[in-house]
């Protein structure tokens, strides 16, 4: 299995899985911001 310390040994599957994980994190973060927009706006305006 590839590790972050040895990116040279990453297989194509590892690269695709990393892309999927990154996209999932972005989508969850965006959904959280949308769901909690009032809180984020209040914190931003403090």
C-alpha positions as CSV (number, residue, x, y, z in Angstrom):
1,X,0.0,0.0,0.0
2,X,1.3,3.5,-0.8
3,X,2.0,5.9,1.9
4,X,2.3,9.7,1.9
5,X,6.0,9.4,2.6
6,X,6.5,7.4,-0.7
7,X,4.3,9.0,-3.3
8,X,6.4,7.4,-6.1
9,X,4.9,3.9,-5.3
10,X,1.2,5.1,-5.5
11,X,-0.8,3.0,-7.9
12,X,-3.4,4.5,-10.2
13,X,-6.1,3.2,-7.9
14,X,-4.5,5.0,-4.9
15,X,-4.4,8.3,-6.9
16,X,-8.1,7.9,-7.9
17,X,-9.1,7.1,-4.3
18,X,-7.2,10.2,-3.1
19,X,-9.1,12.3,-5.6
20,X,-12.4,10.9,-4.5
21,X,-11.5,11.5,-0.8
22,X,-10.6,15.1,-1.6
23,X,-13.9,15.7,-3.5
24,X,-15.9,14.1,-0.6
25,X,-14.2,16.4,1.9
26,X,-15.0,19.4,-0.2
27,X,-18.6,18.4,-0.6
28,X,-19.1,17.7,3.1
29,X,-17.5,21.0,4.0
30,X,-19.7,22.9,1.5
31,X,-22.8,21.2,2.8
32,X,-21.9,22.0,6.4
33,X,-21.3,25.7,5.5
34,X,-24.7,25.8,3.7
35,X,-26.5,24.1,6.6
36,X,-24.9,26.4,9.2
37,X,-24.7,29.6,7.1
38,X,-26.1,31.8,9.9
39,X,-23.4,30.7,12.3
40,X,-20.6,31.2,9.8
41,X,-22.0,34.7,8.9
42,X,-22.2,35.6,12.6
43,X,-18.7,34.5,13.3
44,X,-17.4,36.4,10.2
45,X,-19.1,39.6,11.3
46,X,-17.7,39.6,14.9
